[in-house]
Amino acid sequence: MASTSAPRSDAGASRIKSAASTLCYDNQSLLADIRKALTTMKEIGVSLERQHKTQMVNELEAELMELLKTYEECANLSSAIDNVGNSYRPSEQLQLTDFKSLIDKEMANAKRRSSSVPQVNQLLRQFREAIWNVHNSGQPMPGEEQEDIVMTSTQNILLNITCPLSGKPVIELSEPVRSMDCKHIYEKKAIMEYIRSKHGQSKCPMAACPKIVIAERVFCDPLLRIEIDESRAMNKQTERPNIIEDFTQESEEEDSD
């Protein structure tokens, strides 16, 4: 009996893990759509602020905060499903498993963590900063110092900005992929070769990361593409002042001639 129940248990666990991975991937598509909506709301807010429609901006921010709550709930749900899928083992007593209770427990654990979805605060900060910069560019927001501007302008929404294997910036990777376990991002070809070379003991190549990288749990999820596009846009915004300065210098040289 023991010899037959073990394979059945393993098969059941494998099916649940596969189903959990599929659900997580689908949920990432929803998170990506929410991120697109948040970007659109930020653009609308900037347009309204330029027209000095402060009340409408405030109302828009209130709606954005509600959407951020939904984003956080979806992100926590995705994490809970993934954790249940990885830890689930069928009972040998053949009793039905209450998956809702397992997921609810994981969701509660996520909510107890103070920074379960760190992007939420950053996304709200980006919205407020974009509105503030319409009329106060270069000035610290109320309650902040000049150093805070430097810090937030260099923040990145991606967990790592370069691939630890190829050394290329993440925004320049031809096939970016992300580990579902540690969330680090790599060039697909580089990480797959790395995993094969380690023969199943492929610790994440990112310094100080203790997670094991598994080929089946490394892929380009829908949200990753959105985050890379957002990071590119942020980089262009920080580069823009330098470009303006260069044009000004060229204009002064032409005047002197």
Backbone hydrogen bonds, N-H to C=O, Kabsch-Sander energy under -0.5 kcal/mol:
donor,donor_aa,acceptor,acceptor_aa,energy
5,S,1,M,-2.4
6,A,2,A,-1.6
8,R,4,T,-1.4
9,S,5,S,-2.6
10,D,6,A,-2.6
11,A,7,P,-2.6
12,G,8,R,-2.5
13,A,9,S,-2.4
14,S,10,D,-2.3
15,R,11,A,-2.1
16,I,12,G,-2.2
17,K,13,A,-2.3
18,S,14,S,-2.3
19,A,15,R,-2.5
20,A,16,I,-2.6
21,S,17,K,-2.1
22,T,18,S,-2.0
23,L,19,A,-2.3
24,C,20,A,-2.5
25,Y,21,S,-2.2
26,D,22,T,-2.3
27,N,23,L,-2.3
28,Q,24,C,-1.8
29,S,25,Y,-1.2
30,L,26,D,-1.3
31,L,27,N,-2.3
32,A,28,Q,-2.3
33,D,29,S,-1.9
34,I,30,L,-2.1
35,R,31,L,-2.3
36,K,32,A,-2.0
37,A,33,D,-2.1
38,L,34,I,-2.4
39,T,35,R,-2.1
40,T,36,K,-2.2
41,M,37,A,-2.4
42,K,38,L,-2.0
43,E,39,T,-2.1
44,I,40,T,-2.4
45,G,41,M,-2.5
46,V,42,K,-2.2
47,S,43,E,-2.0
48,L,44,I,-2.5
49,E,45,G,-2.4
50,R,46,V,-2.0
51,Q,47,S,-0.9
52,H,49,E,-1.7
53,K,48,L,-2.5
54,T,52,H,-1.3
57,V,53,K,-1.7
58,N,54,T,-2.5
59,E,55,Q,-2.1
60,L,56,M,-2.1
61,E,57,V,-2.4
62,A,58,N,-1.9
63,E,59,E,-1.8
64,L,60,L,-2.4
65,M,61,E,-2.2
66,E,62,A,-1.4
67,L,63,E,-2.1
68,L,64,L,-2.2
69,K,65,M,-1.5
70,T,66,E,-1.6
71,Y,67,L,-2.3
72,E,68,L,-2.5
73,E,69,K,-2.3
74,C,70,T,-2.5
75,A,71,Y,-2.5
76,N,72,E,-2.6
77,L,73,E,-2.3
78,S,74,C,-2.4
79,S,75,A,-2.1
80,A,76,N,-2.5
81,I,77,L,-2.7
82,D,78,S,-2.1
83,N,79,S,-2.4
84,V,80,A,-2.4
85,G,81,I,-2.5
86,N,82,D,-1.9
87,S,83,N,-1.8
88,Y,84,V,-1.9
94,L,91,S,-1.3
99,F,97,T,-1.4
102,L,98,D,-1.7
103,I,99,F,-2.8
104,D,100,K,-2.8
105,K,101,S,-2.2
106,E,102,L,-1.9
107,M,103,I,-2.6
108,A,104,D,-2.3
109,N,105,K,-2.0
110,A,106,E,-2.1
111,K,107,M,-2.2
112,R,108,A,-1.6
113,R,109,N,-0.9
113,R,110,A,-0.6
116,S,113,R,-1.2
120,V,117,V,-1.8
122,Q,118,P,-1.2
123,L,119,Q,-2.9
124,L,120,V,-2.0
125,R,121,N,-2.3
126,Q,122,Q,-2.3
127,F,123,L,-1.8
128,R,124,L,-2.3
129,E,125,R,-2.4
130,A,126,Q,-2.3
131,I,127,F,-2.0
132,W,128,R,-2.5
133,N,129,E,-2.4
134,V,130,A,-0.5
134,V,131,I,-1.1
135,H,131,I,-0.5
135,H,132,W,-0.9
136,N,132,W,-1.6
137,S,133,N,-0.7
139,Q,136,N,-2.3
144,E,141,M,-2.2
148,D,145,E,-1.1
149,I,145,E,-0.8
149,I,146,Q,-0.7
150,V,146,Q,-1.3
151,M,147,E,-2.2
152,T,148,D,-2.7
153,S,149,I,-2.1
154,T,150,V,-0.9
154,T,151,M,-0.6
155,Q,152,T,-0.7
163,C,168,K,-2.8
167,G,163,C,-2.1
170,V,161,I,-2.8
172,E,169,P,-1.9
173,L,170,V,-1.4
177,V,186,Y,-2.4
178,R,219,F,-2.6
179,S,184,H,-2.2
180,M,217,R,-2.8
183,K,179,S,-1.4
186,Y,177,V,-2.6
188,K,175,E,-2.6
191,I,187,E,-2.5
192,M,188,K,-2.3
193,E,189,K,-1.9
194,Y,190,A,-1.9
195,I,191,I,-2.4
196,R,192,M,-2.1
197,S,193,E,-1.9
198,K,194,Y,-1.0
198,K,195,I,-0.6
199,H,195,I,-0.5
199,H,196,R,-0.9
200,G,195,I,-0.8
201,Q,198,K,-1.3
203,K,201,Q,-1.5
204,C,211,K,-3.4
209,C,206,M,-2.1
213,V,202,S,-3.5
214,I,212,I,-0.6
217,R,214,I,-1.8
218,V,215,A,-1.5
219,F,178,R,-1.9
221,D,219,F,-1.0
224,L,221,D,-0.9
225,R,221,D,-1.0
226,I,222,P,-1.1
227,E,223,L,-2.4
228,I,224,L,-2.4
229,D,225,R,-2.2
230,E,226,I,-2.4
231,S,227,E,-2.2
232,R,228,I,-2.3
233,A,229,D,-2.1
234,M,230,E,-2.2
235,N,231,S,-2.2
236,K,232,R,-2.1
237,Q,233,A,-1.8
238,T,234,M,-1.7
239,E,235,N,-1.5
240,R,236,K,-1.4
242,N,239,E,-0.6
243,I,239,E,-1.5
244,I,240,R,-2.2
245,E,241,P,-2.1
246,D,242,N,-1.9
247,F,243,I,-1.9
248,T,244,I,-1.9
249,Q,245,E,-1.9
250,E,246,D,-2.0
251,S,247,F,-2.3
252,E,248,T,-2.1
253,E,249,Q,-1.8
254,E,250,E,-2.0
255,D,251,S,-1.9
256,S,252,E,-1.8
257,D,253,E,-1.3
